[in-house]
Amino acid sequence: MPSDYGPDPERNWFQSRKVALLQCFLVISTTVASWAIALYYGHVKLWPIPMISHCGVDVPEKYVFSIGLVVAASLMFLFIWIVETAGKIYSSKATAWALGFPCSIGLMLLAVCNCEEEPTVHYIGAIAYFVCFALWCVVCSFKEIPLVGAELDCWVRTRRILALMITAFTFIMLWLFLVVKDKVNAGRIPVCEWGAVICSELFIGTFYFDLGDDYYIEQVKVDKWSRKHTYKKLSNDEDDV
């Protein structure tokens, strides 16, 4: 059996579900830390709650904001690659290229270009991130293929509810911002933005529990070998035996 494609337990070096956990933790912690630092230095007010982007404009919080979200965007690329191209959960790679990866690029753009120095690029990135991720969640959630032998069916239903909430927050926010021309200091747009981000990260975080211990980043190569040689992949316990 070729060593690059066989089921070698030693190559299972990192569980895929940890990518979801890291991405979720990094976005939430970066956002809260940036807001707390901006609040401490008086750059934003406690109420009305500020736009998340306004917590990444001034020094020193902008360094936390930019670095944290750039790393989170890279992890989002990896996360979407896991759930789309590995063929474990969703069947369509086109969804990843049309919606998943563009939302990662949008997150990176809004992290690098803040809303005061590069407002056009920042808001293009923000719209790409929120809209593409909302649509990706809806499309994926309602065509989801359950994991083989999965017992946590509640996660499928949970993601569908979260996908609808993300979509609602996102498009209400855009409607208030682009159509109604609502003022940010009224508080409605920031509440929708925070709601969309929190629900988005909860959506990603569910995969930490749903993927379980049986899926690894290196598993794509194992599956290629399996399809070529009609090999049925064993579970980790069976591999050890």
C-alpha positions as CSV (number, residue, x, y, z in Angstrom):
1,M,0.0,0.0,0.0
2,P,1.4,3.4,-0.9
3,S,2.6,5.2,2.3
4,D,1.2,8.6,1.1
5,Y,-2.4,7.3,0.8
6,G,-2.8,4.4,3.2
7,P,-4.6,4.6,6.5
8,D,-1.6,5.4,8.7
9,P,-2.6,6.5,12.2
10,E,0.6,8.3,12.7
11,R,-0.4,10.8,9.9
12,N,-3.6,11.7,11.8
13,W,-1.8,14.6,13.4
14,F,-4.6,17.1,13.8
15,Q,-8.3,16.6,14.2
16,S,-10.5,18.6,11.8
17,R,-12.9,19.6,14.5
18,K,-10.2,21.6,16.3
19,V,-10.0,23.9,13.3
20,A,-13.7,24.8,13.9
21,L,-13.0,25.4,17.6
22,L,-9.9,27.5,17.0
23,Q,-11.7,29.7,14.3
24,C,-14.7,30.2,16.6
25,F,-12.6,31.1,19.6
26,L,-10.2,33.4,17.7
27,V,-13.0,35.5,16.1
28,I,-15.0,35.8,19.4
29,S,-11.9,36.6,21.5
30,T,-10.5,39.0,19.0
31,T,-13.7,40.9,18.7
32,V,-14.4,41.1,22.4
33,A,-10.7,42.0,23.2
34,S,-10.7,44.8,20.5
35,W,-14.0,46.2,21.9
36,A,-12.8,46.0,25.5
37,I,-9.5,47.8,24.6
38,A,-11.3,50.5,22.6
39,L,-13.8,51.0,25.5
40,Y,-11.0,51.3,28.0
41,Y,-9.2,54.0,26.0
42,G,-12.4,55.8,25.3
43,H,-12.4,55.2,21.6
44,V,-15.9,53.8,21.6
45,K,-18.9,54.2,24.0
46,L,-20.6,51.4,26.0
47,W,-24.0,52.3,24.6
48,P,-25.1,52.5,21.9
49,I,-22.9,49.5,21.2
50,P,-20.4,50.3,18.5
51,M,-19.9,48.7,15.1
52,I,-17.3,45.9,15.4
53,S,-15.3,47.7,12.7
54,H,-15.0,50.8,14.9
55,C,-13.2,48.7,17.5
56,G,-10.3,48.2,15.0
57,V,-9.5,51.8,14.0
58,D,-7.3,53.3,16.7
59,V,-4.1,52.2,18.4
60,P,-3.6,49.8,20.2
61,E,-6.8,47.8,19.5
62,K,-6.4,47.9,15.7
63,Y,-3.4,45.6,16.0
64,V,-5.3,43.1,18.0
65,F,-8.2,43.4,15.5
66,S,-6.2,43.1,12.3
67,I,-3.8,40.3,13.4
68,G,-6.6,38.2,15.1
69,L,-9.0,38.4,12.2
70,V,-6.4,37.7,9.5
71,V,-5.4,34.5,11.3
72,A,-9.2,33.7,11.7
73,A,-9.7,34.3,8.0
74,S,-6.9,31.8,7.2
75,L,-8.5,29.3,9.5
76,M,-11.9,29.9,7.8
77,F,-10.3,28.9,4.5
78,L,-9.1,25.7,6.1
79,F,-12.5,25.1,7.8
80,I,-14.5,25.5,4.6
81,W,-12.0,23.2,2.7
82,I,-12.6,20.6,5.4
83,V,-16.4,20.7,5.3
84,E,-16.7,21.1,1.5
85,T,-13.9,19.5,-0.4
86,A,-13.2,16.5,1.9
87,G,-16.6,15.1,1.0
88,K,-17.5,14.4,4.6
89,I,-20.5,16.6,5.2
90,Y,-21.5,18.5,2.1
91,S,-21.5,17.3,-1.5
92,S,-20.9,20.5,-3.5
93,K,-17.4,21.9,-4.1
94,A,-19.0,24.7,-6.2
95,T,-20.6,26.1,-3.0
96,A,-17.2,26.4,-1.4
97,W,-15.8,28.4,-4.4
98,A,-18.9,30.5,-5.0
99,L,-19.7,31.4,-1.4
100,G,-17.3,29.9,1.2
101,F,-13.9,31.0,0.1
102,P,-15.1,34.6,-0.9
103,C,-16.4,35.1,2.6
104,S,-12.9,34.2,3.9
105,I,-11.3,36.8,1.5
106,G,-13.9,39.3,2.7
107,L,-13.0,38.7,6.3
108,M,-9.3,39.2,5.5
109,L,-10.0,42.5,3.6
110,L,-12.0,44.0,6.4
111,A,-9.3,43.0,8.9
112,V,-6.5,44.6,6.9
113,C,-8.3,47.7,5.8
114,N,-10.0,49.6,8.5
115,C,-13.2,51.6,8.0
116,E,-11.5,55.0,8.3
117,E,-8.3,54.6,6.3
118,E,-9.7,52.4,3.5
119,P,-13.5,52.6,3.8
120,T,-14.3,51.4,0.3
121,V,-12.2,48.2,0.5
122,H,-13.3,47.6,4.1
123,Y,-17.0,47.7,3.3
124,I,-16.6,45.6,0.2
125,G,-14.9,43.0,2.4
126,A,-17.5,43.3,5.1
127,I,-20.4,42.9,2.6
128,A,-18.6,39.9,1.0
129,Y,-18.0,38.3,4.4
130,F,-21.5,38.7,5.8
131,V,-23.5,38.0,2.6
132,C,-21.4,35.1,1.3
133,F,-21.3,33.4,4.7
134,A,-25.0,33.8,5.3
135,L,-25.8,32.3,2.0
136,W,-23.2,29.5,2.5
137,C,-24.8,28.6,5.8
138,V,-28.3,28.4,4.3
139,V,-27.2,26.4,1.2
140,C,-25.1,24.0,3.2
141,S,-27.5,23.6,6.1
142,F,-30.5,22.6,4.0
143,K,-28.6,20.1,1.8
144,E,-26.5,18.7,4.5
145,I,-25.5,15.0,4.3
146,P,-25.4,13.5,7.8
147,L,-22.1,12.1,8.9
148,V,-21.9,8.3,8.6
149,G,-22.9,6.8,11.9
150,A,-23.5,10.2,13.4
151,E,-25.7,10.2,16.5
152,L,-25.8,14.0,17.0
153,D,-28.6,14.8,14.6
154,C,-29.5,17.8,16.8
155,W,-26.5,19.6,15.3
156,V,-28.1,19.5,11.9
157,R,-31.3,21.2,13.2
158,T,-29.2,23.6,15.3
159,R,-27.2,24.7,12.2
160,R,-30.4,25.3,10.2
161,I,-31.8,27.5,12.9
162,L,-28.5,29.4,13.2
163,A,-28.3,29.8,9.4
164,L,-31.7,31.4,9.3
165,M,-30.8,33.7,12.2
166,I,-27.5,34.7,10.4
167,T,-29.4,35.5,7.2
168,A,-32.0,37.5,9.1
169,F,-29.4,39.6,11.0
170,T,-27.3,40.1,7.8
171,F,-30.0,41.3,5.5
172,I,-31.8,43.4,8.1
173,M,-28.4,45.1,8.7
174,L,-27.9,45.7,5.0
175,W,-31.5,47.0,4.6
176,L,-31.0,49.5,7.5
177,F,-27.6,50.5,6.2
178,L,-28.2,50.8,2.4
179,V,-32.0,51.4,2.1
180,V,-33.2,53.1,5.3
181,K,-29.9,54.9,5.7
182,D,-30.2,54.3,9.4
183,K,-27.6,56.1,11.7
184,V,-25.1,53.8,13.3
185,N,-25.4,55.6,16.6
186,A,-29.1,54.6,16.7
187,G,-27.8,51.1,17.7
188,R,-29.9,49.0,15.4
189,I,-27.2,48.3,12.8
190,P,-24.5,47.4,15.4
191,V,-26.9,45.0,17.2
192,C,-27.6,43.2,13.9
193,E,-23.8,43.0,13.1
194,W,-23.0,41.6,16.5
195,G,-25.9,39.2,16.2
196,A,-24.7,38.0,12.8
197,V,-21.1,37.5,14.0
198,I,-22.1,35.6,17.2
199,C,-24.5,33.3,15.3
200,S,-21.9,32.7,12.6
201,E,-19.3,31.6,15.1
202,L,-21.8,29.4,16.9
203,F,-22.6,27.8,13.5
204,I,-18.9,27.0,13.0
205,G,-18.5,25.9,16.6
206,T,-21.1,23.2,16.3
207,F,-18.7,21.3,14.0
208,Y,-16.4,20.7,16.9
209,F,-19.0,18.4,18.4
210,D,-20.5,17.0,15.1
211,L,-17.2,16.0,13.5
212,G,-16.1,14.1,16.6
213,D,-12.8,12.2,16.8
214,D,-12.9,10.4,13.5
215,Y,-12.0,13.2,11.0
216,Y,-8.5,14.5,10.4
217,I,-7.0,17.1,8.1
218,E,-4.9,14.4,6.4
219,Q,-8.0,12.3,5.7
220,V,-8.6,13.6,2.2
221,K,-5.5,11.6,1.0
222,V,-6.7,8.5,2.8
223,D,-10.1,8.8,1.1
224,K,-8.4,9.1,-2.4
225,W,-6.6,5.9,-1.7
226,S,-9.8,4.3,-0.5
227,R,-11.8,5.2,-3.6
228,K,-9.0,4.0,-5.9
229,H,-8.6,0.7,-4.2
230,T,-12.2,0.2,-3.1
231,Y,-10.9,0.3,0.5
232,K,-13.5,0.9,3.2
233,K,-12.1,3.3,5.8
234,L,-12.0,1.9,9.3
235,S,-12.7,3.9,12.4
236,N,-9.7,5.0,14.5
237,D,-10.3,2.1,17.0
238,E,-10.4,-0.4,14.1
239,D,-7.2,1.1,12.6
240,D,-5.4,0.6,15.9
241,V,-6.6,-3.1,16.1
